Amino acid sequence: MQLPGIAPQAQALLQQAAQQGVRVALVGGAVRDLLLHRVHNDPWRGVPDLDLVVEGSALAWVGQLGELAAAQAPAGSLAVAAARPHGAYGTVEVELAIDGQPLLLDVATARQESYPQQGENPHVHFGSLDDDLRRRDFSINAMALVIGAGDPWPLLDPHGGQRDLEQRQLRFLHNSSVADDPTRLVRGARYAARLGFSLAPAALEQARSTLERWPWAWRRGDAPDQAPAALGTRLRMELELLLEREPWPAALAALQRWGGLALLDAALHNDRAWLRRLRWAERLQLPMLPALLAAAADPLALAERLQLPHRQHKLLAQWLGLRQRWRGLAGSQHGWSAAQWCQWLETPGFSPEAVALELACAGPEGLPRRPLLRWWLRWRQLKAPLSAAELRAAEGLRPGPALGERLRQLRAQRLAGERF
């Protein structure tokens, strides 16, 4: 058995390390994609990525792996380039270098999980390979290939993952899967878009009934920083993967069809303009997640709950401020020239990205699209016909407010000739 996309010497090393007295298995997406005849890559780095489960200490096994690589491989051809342990979950992130090419391994001690509070991070207890498969999200990710000396490696499929692969369906392993970890619904939308799968009928019913009764103690309107991880930071990370590494139009359409956008906000659940808005954001090279959240009832509260990066939170705040300033004009902007539009849009404190976000979101409640588009594509790039140095030479102006004002006057004269 040869794993697609994995160098033979790396696979041989894993096979040798698996003969060190503990049971080691390839699990999760790599097994699923092998059965689908696909190469499994890390979603962020785009390089081969394998999840391994060890019935024993993952850290000790990684140490043995490094010793075997050092003893058997010619210098520089195969080595453990990095190993980053995470003690709380018994996992080790490993990067193998094979002739200079990376192979990522996520090596975990076999574990079982329990959720004392729904939506929070689980409590972890070490266990068996069977326990580890039982804790997973979907049946298609709950299969394992036990790495051994024989060929092929034996397949463990205790939850019917092969059948669900054949039926191209996503089936949760437990009746409380969505309540325990609602990010599983977003992950399902990612798989649906990437693989062309759909939620099994029982899984769809579980998703809808869970969202209807909202079993989580935290509710929208509560303090954003009190939201459980699966409704906060973990939800943001899944959405970032969906928007940046998946066929996002199909994934978001599936998530909305299943009712999953209600995890974010009721207004987003009912939003029908997200495709146009995100297409514009993509075209304008804006971050996608703020563009999605812009249709929420309270975008800043949602951004705080998800703990968006500061720059994205600031972008949403500037965009909302731009709209508030616009509403305060009360119609006085009718008949503005290009120079007046530039002066207003270029007010300090409002970045070009905030104007671009308004361009992506423009609608009945927002700014008119035509001047925004003219500003973005042309007006903002027009400068005064003379530079500061040329003005100083021609008119004898010194550096200071007078020079800046003269440059603005010359630019306004140039903008006066612009077609609206």
C-alpha positions in Angstrom: 0.0 0.0 0.0 1.4 3.3 -1.0 -0.1 6.5 0.4 -0.7 9.1 -2.3 1.5 12.1 -2.1 3.8 10.5 0.5 7.4 9.7 -0.3 8.2 5.9 -0.1 11.1 6.5 2.4 8.8 8.4 4.7 6.1 5.7 4.6 8.8 3.1 5.3 10.0 5.1 8.3 6.5 5.2 9.7 6.1 1.5 9.2 9.4 0.8 11.0 8.6 3.1 13.9 5.2 1.4 14.3 7.0 -1.8 15.2 8.2 -0.4 18.6 5.8 -2.1 20.9 2.8 0.2 20.6 -0.2 0.2 18.2 0.0 3.1 15.8 -2.7 4.0 13.3 -3.3 6.4 10.5 -6.7 8.1 11.1 -9.1 10.8 10.0 -8.9 12.7 6.8 -5.9 10.9 5.3 -7.8 7.6 5.5 -11.0 9.1 4.1 -9.1 10.7 1.2 -7.2 7.5 0.5 -10.4 5.6 0.1 -11.6 8.5 -2.2 -8.4 8.3 -4.2 -7.5 11.8 -3.2 -4.2 13.3 -1.8 -4.7 14.6 1.7 -3.0 18.0 2.3 -2.8 20.4 5.2 -5.5 23.1 4.5 -3.3 26.0 5.4 0.1 25.0 4.0 -1.0 22.8 1.1 1.6 20.1 1.8 0.9 16.4 2.7 -0.5 16.0 6.2 -1.1 12.8 8.2 -2.9 12.3 11.5 -1.5 9.4 13.6 -2.8 7.9 16.8 -0.6 6.1 19.2 -1.8 3.8 22.0 0.8 5.1 24.4 2.9 8.3 24.7 2.9 10.3 21.5 5.9 12.2 22.6 7.9 9.1 23.3 7.0 7.6 20.0 8.0 10.8 18.1 11.4 10.5 19.9 11.8 6.9 18.6 10.8 8.2 15.1 13.6 10.8 15.2 16.1 8.2 16.3 15.2 5.8 13.5 15.4 8.7 10.9 18.8 9.7 12.2 20.1 6.1 12.2 18.8 4.9 8.9 18.6 7.8 6.5 21.6 9.3 4.6 22.5 12.7 6.0 19.9 15.3 5.1 17.6 13.0 3.1 15.1 12.3 5.9 14.9 13.9 9.3 12.6 15.2 11.9 12.9 18.9 11.2 10.6 20.1 14.1 8.5 18.6 16.9 6.1 20.8 18.9 4.4 19.0 21.8 1.0 20.1 23.2 0.8 18.5 26.6 -2.8 19.2 27.5 -4.1 17.1 24.6 -1.2 14.6 24.4 -0.3 15.6 20.8 2.9 16.4 19.0 3.1 18.4 15.7 5.9 17.0 13.7 7.5 18.1 10.5 9.5 15.6 8.5 11.9 16.8 5.9 12.3 14.4 3.0 15.0 15.6 0.6 14.0 19.1 1.6 10.3 18.6 1.1 8.0 18.8 4.2 5.6 16.2 5.5 3.4 17.2 8.4 2.4 14.7 11.1 -0.1 15.3 13.9 0.8 12.5 16.3 -1.7 12.1 19.2 -2.0 9.8 22.2 -5.2 7.8 21.8 -7.8 9.6 23.9 -11.5 9.9 24.8 -13.3 13.2 25.3 -16.2 14.4 27.5 -18.1 17.7 27.3 -19.0 18.8 30.9 -20.6 21.9 29.3 -21.9 22.0 25.7 -19.9 24.2 23.4 -16.9 24.4 25.7 -13.5 22.7 25.1 -13.7 19.0 26.0 -12.0 17.2 28.9 -9.5 14.8 27.6 -8.7 11.3 29.0 -6.2 9.0 27.4 -7.7 5.8 26.1 -7.6 3.3 23.2 -7.7 3.6 19.5 -11.4 2.6 19.6 -12.0 5.4 22.1 -10.3 7.8 19.8 -12.4 6.9 16.8 -15.6 7.1 18.8 -14.9 10.8 19.7 -14.7 12.1 16.1 -17.2 14.2 14.2 -18.4 12.2 11.2 -18.3 8.5 10.4 -16.2 9.2 7.3 -13.5 10.6 9.6 -13.8 7.7 12.1 -11.8 5.1 10.2 -8.2 4.0 10.8 -5.5 2.1 9.1 -3.4 0.2 11.6 0.2 0.6 10.5 1.9 -2.8 10.5 4.4 -5.0 8.7 1.9 -6.5 6.3 0.4 -5.0 3.2 -2.2 -3.8 3.0 -2.6 -2.3 6.5 -5.8 -3.5 8.2 -8.7 -1.0 8.1 -10.8 -0.3 11.1 -14.3 1.0 10.4 -16.5 0.6 13.5 -18.9 3.3 12.6 -19.8 2.6 8.9 -17.6 5.2 7.3 -17.1 3.3 4.1 -20.8 2.9 3.6 -21.3 6.7 4.0 -18.5 7.4 1.6 -20.3 5.2 -1.0 -23.5 7.1 -0.3 -21.7 10.4 -0.3 -23.3 11.5 3.0 -22.1 13.1 6.2 -23.4 11.3 9.3 -22.7 12.5 12.9 -21.4 9.8 15.3 -23.6 10.9 18.2 -27.0 12.3 18.9 -25.4 15.2 20.7 -22.6 16.0 18.2 -23.9 19.4 17.2 -24.8 20.4 20.8 -21.4 19.4 22.1 -19.5 21.1 19.3 -21.5 23.3 16.9 -18.3 23.9 14.8 -18.9 20.4 13.4 -21.7 21.9 11.3 -19.3 24.3 9.7 -16.8 21.5 9.2 -19.6 19.5 7.5 -20.2 22.4 5.1 -16.5 22.5 4.2 -16.6 18.7 3.5 -19.9 19.1 1.5 -18.3 21.7 -0.7 -15.0 20.0 -1.2 -16.3 16.4 -1.6 -19.7 17.0 -3.0 -21.4 15.3 0.0 -24.6 16.1 1.8 -25.8 15.8 5.3 -27.5 12.5 6.1 -31.2 13.0 6.9 -30.7 12.2 10.6 -27.7 14.6 10.7 -29.8 17.4 9.1 -32.6 16.8 11.6 -30.1 16.9 14.5 -28.6 20.2 13.2 -32.0 21.9 12.8 -33.5 20.6 16.1 -30.4 21.6 18.0 -30.4 25.1 16.6 -34.1 25.5 17.2 -33.8 24.7 20.9 -30.4 26.5 21.3 -29.1 24.3 24.1 -26.1 26.5 25.0 -26.2 28.6 28.2 -24.8 31.6 26.3 -27.2 33.4 24.0 -26.9 36.2 21.5 -27.0 39.5 23.5 -25.0 38.1 26.4 -21.4 39.4 26.9 -19.4 38.4 23.8 -16.4 37.4 25.8 -18.4 34.9 27.8 -19.3 32.8 24.7 -18.1 29.2 24.8 -15.1 28.3 22.6 -17.3 26.5 20.0 -19.4 29.7 19.5 -16.4 32.0 19.6 -12.7 31.4 18.7 -13.1 27.8 17.4 -16.1 28.9 15.3 -14.0 31.7 13.8 -11.2 29.3 12.9 -13.6 27.0 11.1 -15.1 29.9 9.2 -11.6 31.1 8.2 -10.8 27.7 6.8 -14.2 27.7 5.0 -13.7 31.1 3.4 -9.9 30.9 2.6 -9.3 27.2 1.7 -12.6 25.7 0.4 -15.1 26.4 -2.4 -16.7 28.9 -0.2 -19.9 29.7 -2.3 -21.0 26.1 -2.1 -19.9 25.7 1.6 -21.8 28.8 2.7 -24.8 27.9 0.7 -24.9 24.5 2.4 -24.4 26.0 5.9 -27.3 28.5 5.3 -29.5 25.7 3.9 -28.9 23.6 7.0 -29.6 26.6 9.3 -26.0 26.9 10.4 -25.6 30.6 9.9 -27.8 31.0 12.9 -24.8 30.1 15.0 -23.5 33.5 14.1 -26.6 35.7 13.9 -30.2 35.5 12.9 -29.8 38.3 10.4 -27.0 36.4 8.7 -29.2 33.3 8.6 -31.8 35.4 6.6 -29.2 37.3 4.5 -29.6 36.7 0.8 -26.9 39.1 -0.4 -23.8 37.4 1.0 -22.7 35.9 -2.4 -22.6 39.3 -4.1 -21.0 41.0 -1.1 -18.3 38.4 -0.8 -17.6 38.3 -4.5 -17.0 42.0 -4.3 -14.8 41.6 -1.2 -12.8 39.0 -3.1 -12.4 41.2 -6.1 -11.3 44.2 -3.9 -8.9 41.9 -2.0 -10.6 42.4 1.4 -10.6 39.9 4.2 -13.6 37.7 3.7 -14.8 37.2 7.2 -15.6 40.9 8.0 -17.4 41.1 4.7 -19.6 38.2 5.8 -20.2 39.6 9.3 -21.2 43.0 7.9 -24.8 41.8 7.5 -25.1 40.9 11.1 -27.5 42.8 13.4 -24.5 43.9 15.5 -21.3 43.3 13.5 -18.9 44.6 16.2 -20.4 42.4 19.0 -20.1 39.4 16.7 -16.5 40.3 15.8 -15.7 40.5 19.5 -17.4 37.2 20.2 -15.4 35.5 17.5 -12.2 37.4 18.5 -11.4 38.7 15.0 -7.9 40.0 14.6 -7.6 43.6 15.6 -7.2 44.8 12.0 -10.4 43.1 10.9 -12.3 44.4 13.9 -11.0 47.9 13.2 -12.1 47.6 9.5 -15.7 46.8 10.6 -15.7 49.7 13.1 -14.4 52.2 10.4 -17.0 50.9 7.9 -19.8 51.4 10.4 -18.5 54.9 11.2 -18.5 55.7 7.5 -22.2 54.7 7.3 -23.1 56.7 10.4 -21.4 59.8 8.9 -23.3 59.3 5.7 -26.6 59.2 7.5 -25.7 62.4 9.2 -25.5 64.3 5.9 -29.3 64.2 5.5 -29.1 64.6 1.7 -26.7 67.5 1.6 -24.3 65.4 -0.6 -26.6 65.7 -3.7 -24.6 67.2 -6.6 -21.2 66.7 -5.1 -18.2 67.0 -7.4 -15.4 64.5 -7.6 -13.3 66.7 -5.5 -16.0 66.9 -2.8 -16.4 63.1 -2.8 -12.6 62.7 -2.4 -12.4 65.2 0.4 -15.2 63.3 2.3 -14.0 59.8 1.6 -10.4 60.6 2.5 -11.2 62.0 5.9 -8.5 60.9 8.4 -9.6 57.9 10.5 -11.2 56.1 7.6 -9.0 53.7 5.6 -9.4 52.9 1.9 -10.4 49.4 3.0 -13.4 50.7 4.9 -14.5 52.5 1.7 -13.9 49.2 -0.2 -16.1 47.3 2.3 -18.9 49.8 1.8 -18.5 49.3 -2.0 -18.9 45.6 -1.4 -21.9 46.1 0.9 -23.5 49.1 -1.0 -27.3 48.8 -1.0 -30.4 50.9 -0.2 -29.1 51.9 3.2 -25.6 52.6 2.2 -23.6 55.0 0.0 -24.3 55.2 -3.8 -22.1 52.8 -5.7 -21.1 54.9 -8.7 -19.0 57.6 -6.9 -17.5 54.9 -4.6 -16.4 52.9 -7.7 -15.0 55.9 -9.4 -13.1 56.8 -6.3 -11.7 53.3 -5.8 -10.7 52.8 -9.4 -9.4 56.3 -10.3 -10.0 59.4 -8.2 -8.0 58.3 -5.2 -5.0 57.6 -7.4 -5.0 61.1 -9.0 -2.4 63.5 -7.5 -1.7 67.2 -7.9 0.0 67.9 -11.3 3.1 69.2 -9.4 5.0 67.5 -6.6 5.9 69.2 -3.4 9.5 69.7 -4.6 8.3 71.2 -7.9 5.9 73.5 -6.0 8.7 74.7 -3.8 10.8 75.5 -6.8 8.0 77.1 -8.8 6.2 79.1 -6.1 8.8 79.4 -3.4 6.7 77.7 -0.8 8.3 76.2 2.3 7.4 72.9 3.9 4.4 73.4 6.1 0.6 73.8 6.1 0.6 76.3 3.2 2.4 73.8 0.9 -0.1 71.1 1.8 -3.0 73.3 1.2 -1.6 74.3 -2.2 -1.2 70.7 -3.2 -4.8 70.0 -2.2 -6.0 73.0 -4.3 -4.1 71.7 -7.4 -5.5 68.2 -7.0 -9.0 69.6 -6.6 -8.5 71.5 -9.9 -7.4 68.3 -11.6 -10.4 66.4 -10.1 -12.8 69.1 -11.4 -12.2 67.9 -14.9 -13.2 64.3 -14.0 -16.4 62.8 -15.4 -18.7 61.8 -12.6 
